[in-house]
Amino acid sequence: MKKLRFGILSTSSIAPRFIKGVQATEGCETVALASRNLEKAREKAALWNVPKAYGSYEELLGSNNIDVAYVAMINSEHYRYAKMALEQGKHVICEKPFTLNADESKELFALAREKGLFIMEAQKVLFLPVVQRLKELIRSKVLGSIKMADFSSSFDAGYNSWFYDPEKGGGPLYGNAIYSLQLMEYLFDCKVVHWTGLCTKSHTSVENQFSVSMLMENDLLFTNKTSTSVNTVHAGYLYGENGYVEIPEYWKARKAILHYPDKEPEVLEYPCEYELMYEVIHAEQCIRNHLTESPIITEAMTVHGIEVLNAIQDVWNS
């Protein structure tokens, strides 16, 4: 079986983690990466054991060396280069946020169908083994019906010079709220239908922390709190009628802890060195099966996610 050849568009901090995920997948390999600066591309290619370096994204996408483009540059550039990759006949895995508005997302999916190419938002959390197990437990109602959930995270964005630039799609809402939103829609097979939220803002018009609440079709209420100003607890909690689930570092979870009122906690552990490998494995299966869209992170889920986040951001900017 011929390996799928991946080209990496960006030398951002997530790129080496994705490369490790590809390297851990038997049917895939990373053969090239690109930066806007050839010297930097060569330096990172040598560091990350990637055979070929390009000094522009355009050059990489125009080559015949790759089958799949991984789009991982700043948020505002996702649409442009995902579209360019499709036009050059490449399958696409595009980091979240997929695009910065729903119309761009719809256009990319339509173009992929027209070209017979696969495209997917890189939402790793949905493919983690512990999340697969939690979905089974939720369906079996081990903890009764889940009625409420809460997610919190924090990080230092200082190393990203673009992060507080509104023109570049900066701020933690687009990159972080999408984890909990799509995770909950996947776990419970229903949509978020109402939402509200508050934020504080940095010296620019971009939020530096936020708290949002969302209500799902099944009346499950959940919150997401994310900050770049203080350190929070890095965990998700799902509260049921007969106990609750604790998910440390839910966006890259390796374990979950089931808490019951009348017995010892039960720990579910799924150790993994490179958590991005699971989304790579899924994408490979889809491509080899000639799909243009993932049956898990679907066009509908991607489009709905950005519509919700756009609506929240519109309120903050009004």
Summary of the structure (lengths in Angstrom):
residues: 318
radius of gyration: 19.5
end to end distance: 53.6
largest distance: 61.2
contacts: 1082
relative contact order: 0.16
helix: 38%
strand: 27%
